[in-house]
Structures are given as structure tokens and as C-alpha cells.
């Protein structure tokens, strides 16, 4: 059986790449999400945490890509 798992580090690197490609700063994203501080975004980018489903949908629109293009999924054989 193949079990998909989200690769946090690669997804974080992807978010950084896509953010830069869209010409956005971390502060720009902080304002869009209405966060008091940019810590959540830095955690996403470092691969420490994943955005919630709601925030993934916002990222999808903001970065003009699909969620599949944001998340990096590894397939592990169990």
C-alpha cells in the first residue's frame, strides 16, 4: 500500500519559491492573512508547520497556483 505524506521541508521551500515568483514579501502575505505577526508564514517556509486548509485556499488564490502545486507529497510504501 502506498501512503502519501506531505513533505514539510519541500513544501516550505515551495512556498518561498512561489511567494518570490509572485513578487510578494512575507509582510505582504502577513497583511493578506491578517496575522499580527509573520511567525506563521515563517513556520510554513521553514517546514515547521503547514497552513490550515483555509489558509491553503487563500495561498492558492494569492499565488495563482493550485494547492497541488503548493504541497509536495511523498509516497511511502507501507
GIDALIN-V230496 format. One record per pair of residues at least 24 apart in sequence whose ideal C-beta (glycine too) atoms are under 7 Angstrom apart, sorted by the first residue. I is the first residue (numbers start at 1). J is the second residue. If there is no record, write none. Layout:
i:I j:J
i:I j:J
This chain:
i:1 j:78
i:2 j:75
i:2 j:77
i:3 j:76
i:3 j:78
i:4 j:73
i:4 j:75
i:5 j:73
i:5 j:74
i:5 j:76
i:6 j:50
i:6 j:71
i:6 j:73
i:7 j:72
i:7 j:73
i:7 j:74
i:8 j:47
i:8 j:50
i:9 j:47
i:10 j:72
i:11 j:47
i:11 j:50
i:11 j:70
i:11 j:71
i:11 j:72
i:12 j:44
i:12 j:45
i:12 j:46
i:12 j:47
i:14 j:70
i:14 j:72
i:15 j:44
i:15 j:45
i:15 j:70
i:16 j:45
i:18 j:63
i:18 j:65
i:18 j:70
i:19 j:63
i:22 j:63
i:22 j:64
i:32 j:58
i:32 j:62
i:33 j:58
